Amino acid sequence: MPLTRYYILESDTTTAGGIVQTTTNPTIFNVSGKKQSCIGDDVWCPACQSMGKIVPTGPRLSFSLGGAMPALNDDLCLCKCNPPPKLIHSQTSFKEIIDDNRLAQYRQAQAQYRQAKLQNNLTSTKTNDELPNFTAHFRRPDDYQGGYGFDWLRDEYLYGTDKSKKVYFGAIEDLTEEYRSYQRKELVNLSEIIQYGRPNEYTPAWLNLFSPSNQSKTGLSSVDLHLYFEQSDQDTPLTDDETLLIFRCSDGLMVDTPTLTMSDVLSNMTKESVNLIMEQSAYQQKKTVYTSGDVPTSVTKTIIYYKSNYPMITVTCTSALSQLGTIEVFAKKNGIEKRVGLLCVYPNAKRRKVTIQPIELVAHPFSATNAYPQDYPNAIQSKLFSQVGIIAEVKESIGINLINKQIFHKDKDGKDTITTISSHQLQQRQEIDDFTKKYQQAVNDVKNVNLTPLNGDSSRKAFDDAIKLLKSLNIIQYETGNYENVTYLILTNYVVAENDKLTLGMADRKEPDEYAKRQCKITRNCNYWGNHVIIYRNIYNAHDETRTILHELGHSLGLEHSFNHKEPNHFVLQESHTDNLMDYNSGITLNKYQWDIIYNDNNIITLQEKNK
């Protein structure tokens, strides 16, 4: 007897109460005002609180809609439910009729497939029976201060917890894709790592090291990392069951202990239960911005973490990586093994360099400096550029005393030199006098009884005027070696208004047009930022001036604020709630996507290629 199957439409349901989402396939039919659905379309499942995908099952006719296969009743919603729910049709007018001949062919092929699966997947079945269910993750130490790059998909990006709310504004799929891909291509074999009983849930951590040939004094090619295990609250707790952990490295990478016993690892771990809260409405509706009117339905799932009490794994780059490096983690017992974890390591064969030229605008007499923290040149390398494996050459500061009209610099032989702008250099002297007079009341000086701090508008104008002044003074002639591709760091002793964190520093920026926004968003080439940075003083509140320098240099490298909702920002996170360098907080971390933006900056020079 022929089999009749009916086409599925948007908003049709599943046997678990799921809702079929609107298709993204442009070549579809409309049935009674509803769009036809295709294999691969999303289905929101309230039973397991996840977004599933439509997968085909059973016999069907062979044709496609714009390259996509139509979804039929009794196809499955591949979500977290076990077994997967079936799709239920809402209309009976549009259908496929599969005749007896095609049914017989399908059943014969199905029987052959089942027999092959029984034979070929016997080992996999044994693995599920004998090995514990868990995933392994790499994490950096809590006292991380740079020296290398490390990033991972944090729980708080996607979920709230018992202690805090979710901090990521955007579609969850976009963020998970970022950590599951490299150069817009999805990583292979990730589906083999089963997390929470499902494929395609695991996201690896990402590491960025110097190669041993490119290593700087404060950049590392070897790091100590923590090891975490993760389970759902439905999994059998981990025990000393003779399971081994095996670490397999791609060429150019090494771990100090390629094999660990579960007993040794668990004895140095702390077990912790965490409740993760998913905001259902945002996930289902793929909201990109929350408003005060949003009242999401929260869904809680409990995760069990086993966290190492101290770093347990030393990862070393032994030779330059010309392609993505990996460290795979396997669980093995009684000769049977399965993949349980992955660490991705960025290529580092390219030798990249950046040149930073500090310039101090000194507005009080007889001095060449403004007494900025002595550690800032070292921090520029260790806390910023070492995260992306770039050598930073921070030049000797050039001091411009605006009162005495003197320039303190190095001559071509490296000797300290003072150049006085002589009386016949009338235009340059006039430029200095105009600048000094215009901003004299903002000078950080105890004698300045009429102190008038800069605000948002005047600080921007002072920045623009400072850049013009440097060009008028032809400051490039005082640079040792006369480098091109230089980033200028202007350090001043001009004061900004109390609590005005927006004006502690600024980076030169042109408003991007639509083309520049697309380039930044798609290719991560964000070169609408300039190569000048200015830092002001805040005498009212102590703050970390070194971090302000790093933050503003981040802007000059193409990085937006991590909380900026405007295009072309890639991922928007809640202000002052992250450890990101581009947040208004105390953190210094760069995320993986920010590494890519920095590599594309015009002031980053690739000196040479290194082979593995």
PLY file of the C-alpha trace (Angstrom):
ply
format ascii 1.0
element vertex 612
property float x
property float y
property float z
element edge 611
property int vertex1
property int vertex2
end_header
0.00 0.00 0.00
1.43 3.43 -0.92
2.62 5.69 1.91
1.37 9.30 2.14
3.53 11.92 3.87
2.60 15.57 4.35
4.74 18.70 4.06
5.68 20.52 7.28
5.09 24.26 7.61
6.43 26.93 9.96
4.77 26.84 13.40
3.91 23.15 13.05
4.49 21.16 16.22
6.31 18.05 17.42
5.21 15.19 19.62
7.03 16.97 22.50
5.26 20.28 21.93
8.06 21.83 19.88
7.52 24.70 17.43
9.00 24.67 13.91
10.77 27.97 13.24
10.59 29.98 10.00
12.88 28.59 7.32
15.90 30.52 6.03
15.61 28.88 2.59
14.53 31.57 0.08
13.20 29.04 -2.46
10.11 27.65 -0.77
6.33 27.51 -1.18
3.77 29.32 0.90
0.81 27.26 2.07
-2.13 29.23 3.48
0.23 32.06 4.38
2.80 29.81 6.06
6.26 29.02 4.70
7.16 25.44 3.92
9.91 23.96 6.11
13.09 22.13 5.08
15.54 19.64 6.49
17.98 21.52 8.73
15.49 24.17 9.85
15.28 25.06 13.55
12.71 23.66 15.98
12.32 25.08 19.48
11.71 22.25 21.94
10.21 23.28 25.31
10.58 19.75 26.69
14.39 19.90 26.77
14.70 23.71 26.47
16.90 23.64 23.39
16.84 24.57 19.72
16.84 21.41 17.62
17.25 20.73 13.92
14.93 18.89 11.53
16.54 15.65 10.32
15.04 13.27 7.74
13.79 9.80 8.48
11.75 7.29 6.50
11.09 7.00 2.74
10.50 10.11 0.64
10.59 11.34 -2.94
13.96 12.68 -4.15
13.78 16.38 -4.99
14.92 19.60 -3.35
13.88 23.21 -2.94
16.82 25.43 -3.82
19.18 22.69 -2.66
17.19 21.87 0.51
14.98 18.83 1.07
11.39 19.44 2.18
10.50 18.39 5.73
7.73 15.78 6.09
5.57 14.55 8.93
7.35 11.99 11.12
10.75 13.53 10.37
12.65 14.09 13.60
13.58 17.10 15.72
17.21 16.48 16.75
17.23 18.28 20.10
18.29 17.15 23.58
15.28 14.83 23.97
15.86 11.09 23.85
14.26 9.71 21.75
13.94 12.65 19.33
10.36 13.99 18.90
8.55 13.56 15.59
7.12 16.38 13.47
3.32 16.69 13.22
1.74 18.14 10.06
-1.00 20.78 10.21
-2.29 20.52 6.63
-3.33 17.68 4.31
-3.45 19.38 0.92
0.24 19.18 -0.01
1.87 15.78 0.27
4.12 13.10 -1.19
2.82 9.65 -2.16
5.52 6.97 -2.06
4.48 3.95 -4.17
5.03 0.29 -3.24
8.09 -0.09 -5.46
9.94 2.83 -3.81
8.88 1.58 -0.37
10.41 -1.83 -1.09
13.67 -0.22 -2.21
13.80 1.89 0.93
13.18 -1.05 3.28
15.87 -3.14 1.59
18.41 -0.29 1.89
17.37 0.25 5.50
18.01 -3.41 6.38
21.47 -3.30 4.75
22.34 -0.13 6.62
21.30 -1.57 9.99
23.44 -4.66 9.43
26.48 -2.55 8.49
25.94 -0.29 11.48
25.82 -3.26 13.86
29.14 -4.53 12.55
31.01 -1.22 12.15
29.87 0.46 15.35
30.45 -2.41 17.76
33.54 -0.74 19.18
31.69 2.55 19.60
28.91 0.77 21.48
31.43 -0.79 23.85
32.96 2.64 24.41
29.66 4.07 25.59
29.14 1.10 27.91
32.58 1.05 29.56
33.94 4.61 29.55
32.56 7.37 31.82
30.60 10.25 30.32
32.49 13.52 30.69
34.31 16.16 28.68
37.77 17.62 29.34
38.59 21.32 29.09
41.73 23.45 29.40
41.70 26.64 31.46
44.30 29.27 32.32
45.31 30.09 35.93
43.21 32.64 37.81
46.22 34.97 38.23
46.65 35.32 34.46
48.57 38.48 33.55
49.23 37.97 29.86
52.38 36.53 28.31
50.22 34.38 26.02
46.71 34.41 24.61
43.94 32.22 26.02
40.23 32.30 25.35
37.22 30.05 25.81
33.42 30.21 25.71
32.62 31.24 29.25
29.44 30.03 30.96
28.43 33.58 31.84
28.44 34.55 28.16
25.56 32.14 27.45
23.88 31.59 30.80
23.11 33.27 34.03
24.23 31.51 37.19
23.17 31.46 40.80
25.37 34.52 41.31
25.14 36.55 38.09
23.15 37.21 34.92
24.11 36.33 31.36
26.40 39.00 29.92
26.21 38.29 26.16
23.70 40.15 23.99
23.17 38.30 20.76
22.30 35.04 19.03
23.85 32.11 20.89
24.55 30.28 17.63
26.80 33.12 16.42
28.96 33.00 19.54
29.26 29.21 19.70
30.19 29.15 16.01
33.06 31.54 16.77
34.64 29.08 19.19
33.91 26.05 17.03
35.57 27.39 13.88
38.82 28.82 12.54
38.88 31.30 9.64
35.14 30.77 9.19
35.53 26.99 8.74
34.10 24.61 11.35
36.61 22.43 13.15
36.62 18.76 12.16
35.84 15.93 14.56
34.10 18.13 17.13
30.92 16.08 16.78
32.85 13.07 18.10
33.12 14.75 21.50
29.82 13.99 23.22
28.76 16.53 25.84
25.51 16.21 27.81
24.77 13.11 25.72
24.76 15.05 22.43
27.19 15.87 19.62
27.87 19.48 18.58
27.71 20.84 22.16
31.43 20.89 22.95
33.48 24.06 22.39
37.29 23.96 22.72
39.53 26.53 24.39
42.01 28.51 22.28
45.68 29.14 23.03
48.06 31.63 21.39
51.79 31.09 22.00
55.00 32.46 20.59
57.00 30.01 18.55
60.40 29.31 20.17
62.18 31.20 17.36
59.98 34.31 17.74
59.72 34.33 21.54
60.05 37.69 23.31
61.38 38.30 26.82
57.85 38.58 28.18
56.03 36.36 25.66
55.80 32.66 26.27
56.12 29.53 24.15
55.37 27.24 27.11
52.50 27.60 29.61
50.97 25.75 32.55
47.22 25.16 32.30
44.44 23.84 34.50
42.38 20.82 33.56
38.59 20.81 34.03
36.10 17.96 33.67
32.44 18.60 32.96
29.36 16.41 33.36
25.61 16.86 33.52
23.88 16.02 36.79
22.47 12.93 35.04
25.90 11.38 34.42
27.48 8.83 36.74
30.04 10.66 38.93
33.68 10.16 38.01
35.68 7.71 40.11
39.04 5.99 40.12
37.97 3.35 37.58
41.35 2.81 35.87
40.48 5.21 33.05
43.51 6.86 31.44
43.69 10.35 29.94
45.81 10.51 26.81
46.96 13.80 25.23
47.87 13.68 21.53
49.58 16.72 20.04
49.86 17.86 16.45
53.32 18.63 15.04
55.09 21.46 16.84
53.32 20.95 20.19
54.12 18.91 23.28
52.65 18.26 26.73
54.85 17.30 29.66
52.63 14.39 30.75
51.04 12.75 27.68
49.25 10.19 29.89
47.50 10.73 33.23
45.47 8.34 35.36
41.97 9.32 36.40
43.04 8.58 39.97
45.88 11.12 39.93
43.76 13.79 38.28
40.71 13.45 40.54
42.85 13.48 43.67
43.91 17.02 42.77
40.49 18.33 41.76
37.62 20.07 43.51
34.09 19.06 42.58
31.53 21.81 42.14
27.86 21.95 41.12
26.72 25.00 39.14
23.20 25.93 38.10
23.18 27.51 34.64
20.12 29.60 33.79
19.10 29.85 30.15
16.86 32.77 29.19
14.46 30.92 26.93
12.85 33.84 25.12
16.16 35.31 23.99
17.43 31.95 22.80
14.23 31.08 20.99
13.71 34.50 19.43
17.44 35.08 18.75
17.28 38.56 20.26
20.35 40.71 19.71
19.50 43.34 22.34
17.73 43.03 25.66
15.41 45.76 26.88
13.92 46.42 30.29
10.63 45.06 28.94
12.07 41.60 28.34
10.93 39.10 30.96
12.46 35.82 29.77
11.28 32.46 30.98
14.32 31.02 32.76
15.31 27.39 32.47
17.90 25.91 34.81
20.27 23.06 34.14
22.84 21.74 36.60
26.44 21.16 35.54
29.06 19.27 37.54
32.61 20.63 37.30
35.82 18.99 38.46
38.45 21.74 38.63
42.15 21.11 39.15
43.50 22.85 42.23
46.70 23.84 40.43
47.97 23.76 36.80
48.36 20.12 35.77
49.36 20.35 32.10
52.37 22.12 30.60
51.89 22.90 26.91
55.00 23.79 24.90
55.37 24.98 21.34
58.49 23.19 20.12
58.52 24.59 16.57
56.66 27.22 14.58
53.08 26.34 13.64
52.23 27.17 10.02
48.67 25.89 10.51
46.23 25.40 13.35
47.69 23.22 16.11
45.67 20.86 18.30
45.96 18.88 21.50
43.32 16.15 21.60
42.28 14.46 24.83
41.15 10.83 24.87
39.73 8.66 27.64
40.98 5.04 27.45
40.09 1.92 29.36
40.55 -1.79 28.56
41.88 -0.96 25.11
38.82 1.15 24.23
39.06 4.94 23.86
36.97 7.95 22.92
37.71 11.61 22.27
36.70 13.81 25.24
38.46 17.15 24.77
40.39 19.52 22.52
42.70 22.53 22.79
43.26 24.63 19.65
46.55 26.52 19.23
46.81 29.46 16.83
49.41 29.35 14.03
52.54 31.33 14.96
54.97 30.87 12.04
54.53 34.48 10.90
56.93 36.82 12.69
54.94 39.98 13.38
56.13 43.27 14.81
54.65 46.60 15.92
56.45 49.85 16.71
55.15 52.15 19.46
56.59 55.68 19.75
55.72 57.40 23.06
55.62 61.19 22.89
55.30 63.21 26.08
53.69 66.64 25.80
55.13 68.41 28.86
53.35 71.60 29.91
55.62 72.64 32.80
59.22 73.92 32.51
62.56 72.12 32.74
61.27 68.58 32.34
61.23 65.95 29.62
58.62 63.61 31.10
55.19 63.52 32.74
56.00 60.77 35.28
53.85 57.98 33.84
54.21 54.51 35.41
57.59 53.04 34.61
56.10 49.64 33.84
54.00 50.69 30.85
56.57 49.80 28.10
56.97 46.30 29.50
53.18 45.95 29.94
52.61 46.89 26.29
54.52 43.74 25.35
53.60 41.32 28.13
49.96 42.21 28.71
48.87 43.20 25.22
50.99 42.02 22.31
52.19 38.77 23.87
48.55 37.63 23.78
48.80 37.59 19.98
52.45 36.59 19.56
53.57 39.99 18.26
56.94 41.59 19.09
56.38 45.15 20.33
59.23 47.60 20.00
58.46 50.46 22.39
60.85 53.25 21.42
62.53 55.66 23.79
60.10 58.43 24.68
60.36 61.74 22.84
59.73 64.60 25.26
58.34 67.89 23.96
58.55 70.67 26.53
55.93 73.14 25.40
57.14 75.87 27.77
60.85 75.82 26.92
60.22 74.78 23.31
62.66 71.89 23.60
62.54 68.38 22.20
64.27 65.62 24.20
65.21 62.67 21.99
67.98 60.30 20.87
70.32 61.22 18.04
71.24 58.77 15.27
73.96 57.30 17.54
71.52 56.72 20.40
72.78 59.57 22.58
70.42 61.78 24.61
69.93 65.03 22.75
68.02 68.27 23.35
66.87 70.17 20.29
65.62 73.70 20.86
63.11 75.14 18.45
65.00 78.28 17.53
63.65 81.77 17.12
63.76 81.62 13.33
61.35 78.64 13.31
58.49 81.07 13.64
55.66 78.84 12.44
56.57 75.98 14.78
57.00 78.32 17.74
53.63 79.88 17.00
51.97 76.44 16.79
53.35 75.59 20.24
52.27 78.94 21.72
48.76 78.56 20.33
48.40 75.04 21.72
49.85 75.96 25.12
47.64 79.02 25.52
44.49 77.17 24.45
44.88 74.40 27.05
46.96 76.04 29.80
44.10 75.92 32.33
43.92 72.12 32.05
47.55 71.58 33.10
48.14 69.35 36.13
50.13 71.84 38.17
49.73 72.88 41.81
50.29 76.50 40.73
47.37 76.35 38.33
44.77 78.03 40.54
42.35 78.31 37.61
42.46 74.59 36.80
39.69 73.75 34.30
39.65 70.05 33.45
38.95 68.89 29.93
35.56 67.34 29.24
34.38 65.09 26.43
34.28 67.77 23.72
37.38 69.69 24.74
39.44 66.54 25.24
38.58 65.41 21.70
39.54 68.85 20.37
42.79 68.78 22.35
43.57 65.37 20.82
43.00 66.68 17.29
45.14 69.74 18.02
47.92 67.58 19.48
48.08 65.50 16.30
48.29 68.68 14.20
51.06 69.98 16.48
53.13 66.81 16.05
52.79 67.06 12.28
53.80 70.74 12.39
56.90 69.84 14.43
57.68 67.06 11.92
58.13 64.73 14.86
59.00 61.79 12.61
62.49 63.26 12.11
63.25 62.62 15.78
62.43 58.91 15.61
65.40 56.57 15.73
65.55 54.79 12.40
62.67 56.86 10.92
60.26 53.92 11.03
57.10 53.65 9.00
53.99 51.95 10.38
54.45 53.63 13.75
51.75 53.96 16.42
52.14 57.23 18.34
51.33 57.15 22.07
50.86 60.74 23.30
51.27 61.07 27.08
50.10 64.38 28.56
49.73 66.06 31.93
46.41 67.66 30.99
43.60 66.93 33.43
40.18 65.48 32.63
36.97 65.99 34.53
36.24 64.03 37.69
34.80 60.54 37.09
34.84 61.07 33.33
36.25 57.69 32.36
35.43 58.34 28.70
38.18 60.96 28.49
41.04 59.23 30.30
42.30 58.33 26.86
41.34 58.41 23.20
42.33 56.76 19.94
42.16 58.36 16.51
39.16 57.04 14.57
37.29 57.77 11.37
33.60 56.95 11.30
33.38 53.86 9.04
31.08 53.90 6.03
28.92 50.89 5.18
31.68 49.25 3.13
34.20 49.61 5.98
31.66 48.15 8.41
31.13 45.12 6.18
34.88 44.64 5.80
35.33 44.74 9.56
32.40 42.41 10.23
33.18 39.81 7.56
36.96 39.87 7.04
37.87 41.40 10.44
39.82 44.12 8.69
38.95 47.15 10.84
41.41 49.77 9.62
39.20 52.80 10.09
41.11 53.41 13.34
44.16 55.67 13.11
47.65 55.38 14.59
47.52 58.06 17.31
46.54 57.55 20.94
46.39 60.17 23.69
46.34 59.69 27.47
45.11 62.31 29.96
45.49 62.58 33.74
42.78 62.12 36.37
43.95 63.76 39.59
40.64 63.22 41.38
40.56 59.42 41.39
43.40 56.96 41.30
43.19 54.66 38.30
45.39 52.26 36.44
47.09 54.46 33.86
48.97 51.50 32.43
45.74 49.69 31.66
44.32 52.87 30.09
47.33 52.90 27.76
46.73 49.26 26.80
42.99 49.88 26.31
43.55 52.84 23.97
46.24 50.97 22.02
43.63 48.23 21.59
41.39 50.78 19.89
44.22 51.83 17.58
44.55 48.16 16.56
40.93 48.08 15.40
39.11 46.93 18.55
35.76 48.41 19.54
34.47 48.52 23.11
33.25 45.03 24.01
29.92 46.56 25.11
29.35 48.68 21.98
25.95 47.80 20.45
26.67 49.65 17.22
27.92 48.04 14.02
30.47 46.75 13.21
31.12 45.34 16.69
31.24 41.55 16.46
29.98 40.36 19.85
28.32 42.59 22.45
28.91 41.92 26.16
27.48 43.72 29.16
29.53 46.72 30.25
31.85 46.27 33.26
31.02 42.55 33.59
33.89 40.89 31.72
37.66 40.48 31.95
38.12 41.90 28.44
40.68 44.63 27.82
38.12 46.61 25.81
35.60 46.65 28.66
35.46 49.36 31.33
36.86 47.12 34.01
40.23 45.91 35.25
40.70 42.93 32.90
43.33 42.59 30.18
42.03 39.57 28.23
41.62 39.57 24.46
39.02 37.28 22.90
39.80 35.03 19.95
37.98 37.21 17.41
40.03 40.21 18.60
43.24 38.32 17.79
42.13 38.18 14.15
41.34 41.91 14.04
44.78 42.82 15.43
46.55 40.62 12.87
44.82 42.62 10.10
45.82 46.05 11.44
47.86 48.15 9.02
50.53 48.93 11.64
51.33 45.25 12.24
54.29 44.28 10.06
55.03 40.69 9.04
58.81 40.42 8.96
59.26 36.89 7.63
57.76 33.43 7.49
58.99 30.60 9.71
58.49 27.01 8.66
57.62 24.25 11.08
0 1
1 2
2 3
3 4
4 5
5 6
6 7
7 8
8 9
9 10
10 11
11 12
12 13
13 14
14 15
15 16
16 17
17 18
18 19
19 20
20 21
21 22
22 23
23 24
24 25
25 26
26 27
27 28
28 29
29 30
30 31
31 32
32 33
33 34
34 35
35 36
36 37
37 38
38 39
39 40
40 41
41 42
42 43
43 44
44 45
45 46
46 47
47 48
48 49
49 50
50 51
51 52
52 53
53 54
54 55
55 56
56 57
57 58
58 59
59 60
60 61
61 62
62 63
63 64
64 65
65 66
66 67
67 68
68 69
69 70
70 71
71 72
72 73
73 74
74 75
75 76
76 77
77 78
78 79
79 80
80 81
81 82
82 83
83 84
84 85
85 86
86 87
87 88
88 89
89 90
90 91
91 92
92 93
93 94
94 95
95 96
96 97
97 98
98 99
99 100
100 101
101 102
102 103
103 104
104 105
105 106
106 107
107 108
108 109
109 110
110 111
111 112
112 113
113 114
114 115
115 116
116 117
117 118
118 119
119 120
120 121
121 122
122 123
123 124
124 125
125 126
126 127
127 128
128 129
129 130
130 131
131 132
132 133
133 134
134 135
135 136
136 137
137 138
138 139
139 140
140 141
141 142
142 143
143 144
144 145
145 146
146 147
147 148
148 149
149 150
150 151
151 152
152 153
153 154
154 155
155 156
156 157
157 158
158 159
159 160
160 161
161 162
162 163
163 164
164 165
165 166
166 167
167 168
168 169
169 170
170 171
171 172
172 173
173 174
174 175
175 176
176 177
177 178
178 179
179 180
180 181
181 182
182 183
183 184
184 185
185 186
186 187
187 188
188 189
189 190
190 191
191 192
192 193
193 194
194 195
195 196
196 197
197 198
198 199
199 200
200 201
201 202
202 203
203 204
204 205
205 206
206 207
207 208
208 209
209 210
210 211
211 212
212 213
213 214
214 215
215 216
216 217
217 218
218 219
219 220
220 221
221 222
222 223
223 224
224 225
225 226
226 227
227 228
228 229
229 230
230 231
231 232
232 233
233 234
234 235
235 236
236 237
237 238
238 239
239 240
240 241
241 242
242 243
243 244
244 245
245 246
246 247
247 248
248 249
249 250
250 251
251 252
252 253
253 254
254 255
255 256
256 257
257 258
258 259
259 260
260 261
261 262
262 263
263 264
264 265
265 266
266 267
267 268
268 269
269 270
270 271
271 272
272 273
273 274
274 275
275 276
276 277
277 278
278 279
279 280
280 281
281 282
282 283
283 284
284 285
285 286
286 287
287 288
288 289
289 290
290 291
291 292
292 293
293 294
294 295
295 296
296 297
297 298
298 299
299 300
300 301
301 302
302 303
303 304
304 305
305 306
306 307
307 308
308 309
309 310
310 311
311 312
312 313
313 314
314 315
315 316
316 317
317 318
318 319
319 320
320 321
321 322
322 323
323 324
324 325
325 326
326 327
327 328
328 329
329 330
330 331
331 332
332 333
333 334
334 335
335 336
336 337
337 338
338 339
339 340
340 341
341 342
342 343
343 344
344 345
345 346
346 347
347 348
348 349
349 350
350 351
351 352
352 353
353 354
354 355
355 356
356 357
357 358
358 359
359 360
360 361
361 362
362 363
363 364
364 365
365 366
366 367
367 368
368 369
369 370
370 371
371 372
372 373
373 374
374 375
375 376
376 377
377 378
378 379
379 380
380 381
381 382
382 383
383 384
384 385
385 386
386 387
387 388
388 389
389 390
390 391
391 392
392 393
393 394
394 395
395 396
396 397
397 398
398 399
399 400
400 401
401 402
402 403
403 404
404 405
405 406
406 407
407 408
408 409
409 410
410 411
411 412
412 413
413 414
414 415
415 416
416 417
417 418
418 419
419 420
420 421
421 422
422 423
423 424
424 425
425 426
426 427
427 428
428 429
429 430
430 431
431 432
432 433
433 434
434 435
435 436
436 437
437 438
438 439
439 440
440 441
441 442
442 443
443 444
444 445
445 446
446 447
447 448
448 449
449 450
450 451
451 452
452 453
453 454
454 455
455 456
456 457
457 458
458 459
459 460
460 461
461 462
462 463
463 464
464 465
465 466
466 467
467 468
468 469
469 470
470 471
471 472
472 473
473 474
474 475
475 476
476 477
477 478
478 479
479 480
480 481
481 482
482 483
483 484
484 485
485 486
486 487
487 488
488 489
489 490
490 491
491 492
492 493
493 494
494 495
495 496
496 497
497 498
498 499
499 500
500 501
501 502
502 503
503 504
504 505
505 506
506 507
507 508
508 509
509 510
510 511
511 512
512 513
513 514
514 515
515 516
516 517
517 518
518 519
519 520
520 521
521 522
522 523
523 524
524 525
525 526
526 527
527 528
528 529
529 530
530 531
531 532
532 533
533 534
534 535
535 536
536 537
537 538
538 539
539 540
540 541
541 542
542 543
543 544
544 545
545 546
546 547
547 548
548 549
549 550
550 551
551 552
552 553
553 554
554 555
555 556
556 557
557 558
558 559
559 560
560 561
561 562
562 563
563 564
564 565
565 566
566 567
567 568
568 569
569 570
570 571
571 572
572 573
573 574
574 575
575 576
576 577
577 578
578 579
579 580
580 581
581 582
582 583
583 584
584 585
585 586
586 587
587 588
588 589
589 590
590 591
591 592
592 593
593 594
594 595
595 596
596 597
597 598
598 599
599 600
600 601
601 602
602 603
603 604
604 605
605 606
606 607
607 608
608 609
609 610
610 611
